[in-house]
Amino acid sequence: MSTTLQKPQEVERRWYIIDAAGKPVGRTATTVANLLRGKNKPTFTPNVDCGDHVIVINCSKAIFTGRKLDQKKYYHHSEYLSGLRVKTAREMMENTPEKVMYLAVKGMLPANSLGRKALTRLRAYAGAEHNNAAQKPVAYEG
């Protein structure tokens, strides 16, 4: 029995839509990261970018379990002196909930060129409306 390795020109990409309403951020992010990476496909090849496009809607309705809303902190530094900015998860969910999902997925992808390329196929929206209807996304059940 031989192992088949997928070539970059043979990759077939599909569009999936995931509703994050009422689901924990981390559980949703793992599903999204696996789809972006292509690990749900039988033709998965670790050194080839074979993932799909993912649209995440209702990011503002995603939940944090436990006391993470007040204890989890997001850090950003401007590279200037005293340029550290700290926001709690509650502040981030009120202002930019799609960035919370983006950062959660980014942390679950590999820190190399494959991970950066996969992250470009993620679209996150705070509400239920999205502008990718022309791609005919399929609701992901999994």
C-alpha positions as CSV (number, residue, x, y, z in Angstrom):
1,M,0.0,0.0,0.0
2,S,1.5,3.3,-1.1
3,T,1.0,6.8,0.4
4,T,-0.3,9.4,-2.0
5,L,1.1,12.9,-1.6
6,Q,-1.0,15.8,-2.8
7,K,0.6,18.4,-5.1
8,P,-0.3,22.1,-4.8
9,Q,-2.0,22.3,-8.2
10,E,-4.3,19.3,-7.3
11,V,-5.8,21.0,-4.3
12,E,-9.6,21.4,-4.3
13,R,-10.8,24.2,-2.0
14,R,-14.3,24.4,-0.7
15,W,-16.1,27.2,1.2
16,Y,-17.5,26.4,4.7
17,I,-19.6,28.6,7.0
18,I,-19.5,28.2,10.8
19,D,-21.9,29.8,13.2
20,A,-20.2,30.7,16.4
21,A,-23.3,31.7,18.3
22,G,-23.4,30.1,21.8
23,K,-20.2,28.1,21.3
24,P,-17.0,28.5,23.2
25,V,-14.3,30.6,21.3
26,G,-11.6,27.9,21.7
27,R,-13.8,25.0,20.5
28,T,-14.9,26.9,17.4
29,A,-11.3,28.0,16.7
30,T,-10.0,24.4,16.7
31,T,-12.6,23.4,14.2
32,V,-11.7,26.4,12.0
33,A,-8.0,25.8,12.3
34,N,-8.4,22.1,11.2
35,L,-10.5,23.2,8.2
36,L,-8.0,25.9,7.2
37,R,-5.2,23.4,7.5
38,G,-7.0,20.7,5.5
39,K,-6.7,18.1,8.2
40,N,-10.3,16.9,7.7
41,K,-9.5,15.6,4.2
42,P,-8.2,12.1,3.4
43,T,-5.7,13.7,1.1
44,F,-4.0,15.8,3.8
45,T,-0.3,16.4,3.2
46,P,1.6,18.2,5.9
47,N,3.9,20.2,3.6
48,V,1.2,21.3,1.2
49,D,-1.3,24.0,1.7
50,C,-4.5,22.0,1.1
51,G,-7.0,23.7,3.4
52,D,-10.4,25.2,2.6
53,H,-11.9,28.7,3.0
54,V,-13.9,29.3,6.2
55,I,-16.4,32.0,7.1
56,V,-17.2,32.5,10.8
57,I,-20.4,34.4,11.6
58,N,-21.9,35.6,14.9
59,C,-18.5,36.1,16.5
60,S,-20.0,38.6,18.9
61,K,-22.3,35.8,20.3
62,A,-19.4,33.4,21.0
63,I,-18.9,32.7,24.7
64,F,-16.0,32.3,27.0
65,T,-16.3,29.7,29.8
66,G,-15.3,30.3,33.4
67,R,-13.9,33.7,34.3
68,K,-12.0,34.2,31.1
69,L,-14.0,37.3,30.1
70,D,-12.4,39.3,33.0
71,Q,-9.1,37.3,33.4
72,K,-7.9,36.7,29.9
73,K,-5.8,39.6,28.5
74,Y,-4.8,40.6,25.0
75,Y,-1.5,42.4,24.6
76,H,-0.3,44.7,21.9
77,H,2.9,46.6,21.8
78,S,3.6,49.6,19.4
79,E,7.4,49.0,19.6
80,Y,7.7,52.5,21.2
81,L,8.7,53.1,24.9
82,S,5.7,52.4,27.2
83,G,3.8,51.3,24.1
84,L,2.2,48.2,25.7
85,R,-1.6,48.1,25.4
86,V,-3.6,45.6,27.4
87,K,-7.3,44.8,26.9
88,T,-9.4,42.2,28.6
89,A,-11.5,39.7,26.7
90,R,-14.6,41.5,27.7
91,E,-13.4,44.8,26.1
92,M,-12.3,42.9,23.0
93,M,-15.7,41.1,22.6
94,E,-17.5,44.5,23.0
95,N,-15.3,46.3,20.4
96,T,-13.9,43.8,17.9
97,P,-15.3,40.3,18.4
98,E,-14.0,39.1,15.0
99,K,-10.5,39.9,16.1
100,V,-10.9,37.6,19.1
101,M,-11.8,34.7,16.8
102,Y,-8.9,35.7,14.4
103,L,-6.4,35.7,17.2
104,A,-7.7,32.4,18.6
105,V,-7.4,30.7,15.2
106,K,-4.0,32.3,14.6
107,G,-2.6,30.7,17.8
108,M,-3.7,27.3,16.6
109,L,-2.0,27.4,13.2
110,P,1.7,26.6,12.7
111,A,4.0,29.6,12.9
112,N,5.4,29.3,9.4
113,S,4.5,30.2,5.8
114,L,1.8,27.5,5.6
115,G,0.1,28.9,8.7
116,R,0.3,32.5,7.4
117,K,-1.1,31.4,4.0
118,A,-4.0,29.4,5.7
119,L,-4.9,32.4,7.8
120,T,-5.6,34.5,4.7
121,R,-8.6,32.1,3.9
122,L,-10.4,33.0,7.2
123,R,-13.2,35.5,7.1
124,A,-14.7,36.4,10.5
125,Y,-17.8,38.6,10.9
126,A,-19.4,39.9,14.1
127,G,-22.9,39.5,12.9
128,A,-24.9,37.0,10.9
129,E,-24.4,38.9,7.6
130,H,-21.5,38.2,5.4
131,N,-20.5,39.3,1.8
132,N,-19.3,35.9,0.5
133,A,-22.6,34.5,-0.7
134,A,-21.3,34.4,-4.3
135,Q,-18.9,31.6,-3.3
136,K,-21.9,29.4,-2.2
137,P,-20.5,28.4,1.2
138,V,-21.8,25.1,2.8
139,A,-22.7,25.0,6.5
140,Y,-20.2,22.9,8.3
141,E,-21.6,20.3,10.6
142,G,-18.9,18.8,12.7
